[in-house]
Amino acid sequence: NGEIYTFGIMHQVLHPGFKDEVPYNVVQVELAEGPRIMSNIVGTPNDQIKVGMKVQVYFDKLSDEVTVPKFKAV
């Protein structure tokens, strides 16, 4: 669990691998334990993301070898 410390919305295609994702959010989440982690918010429209929003981790399984922590609003 944690809360959004800061965020940005990416509109430019900086890498071809993300061209189908723009616009997408990049957030820095301050975890309840103290550390901060960069990730994404899923399930919330970009225009509704706010600093201080409470979030919970969600693990996105990209393949059998790769799982990425993302967050959902609570």
C-alpha positions in Angstrom: 0.0 0.0 0.0 1.0 3.6 -0.5 0.1 6.9 -2.0 1.1 8.8 -5.1 4.0 11.2 -4.4 4.2 12.7 -7.9 3.3 11.7 -11.5 3.5 12.7 -15.1 1.5 11.9 -18.2 3.7 10.9 -21.2 2.4 12.1 -24.6 5.6 11.7 -26.7 6.7 8.4 -28.1 10.2 8.2 -26.6 10.6 4.5 -27.4 8.9 2.6 -30.2 7.9 -0.1 -27.7 5.4 2.3 -26.1 3.9 3.9 -29.2 0.6 2.1 -28.7 0.4 3.2 -25.0 0.5 7.0 -25.3 -0.7 8.8 -23.4 0.3 6.8 -20.3 1.1 7.7 -16.7 4.3 7.4 -14.8 3.9 7.7 -11.1 6.2 7.7 -8.1 4.5 5.9 -5.2 5.6 6.3 -1.6 5.1 3.0 0.0 3.7 2.7 3.5 7.1 1.4 4.6 8.8 4.5 3.4 10.6 3.8 0.1 9.4 5.2 -3.2 8.9 3.2 -6.4 8.3 4.3 -10.0 5.4 2.5 -11.7 2.0 3.1 -13.4 -1.6 3.4 -12.2 -4.0 1.0 -13.9 -7.8 1.3 -13.9 -7.9 5.1 -13.3 -8.2 7.6 -16.2 -5.1 9.8 -16.4 -7.1 13.0 -15.7 -8.2 11.6 -12.4 -4.8 10.8 -11.0 -3.9 13.0 -8.0 -0.9 13.5 -5.7 -1.8 11.9 -2.4 -4.2 9.3 -4.0 -4.1 6.1 -2.0 -3.0 3.0 -4.0 -2.5 -0.7 -3.7 0.0 -2.8 -5.5 -1.1 -5.0 -8.5 1.3 -7.4 -10.1 1.1 -7.4 -13.9 2.4 -10.8 -15.3 4.0 -9.9 -18.6 5.5 -13.4 -19.2 6.5 -16.5 -17.2 9.7 -14.7 -16.3 8.6 -11.1 -15.9 6.1 -9.7 -13.4 5.9 -5.9 -13.0 4.4 -4.1 -9.9 1.8 -1.6 -10.9 -0.8 0.1 -8.7 -4.6 0.5 -8.5 -6.5 3.3 -6.7 -8.2 2.3 -3.4 
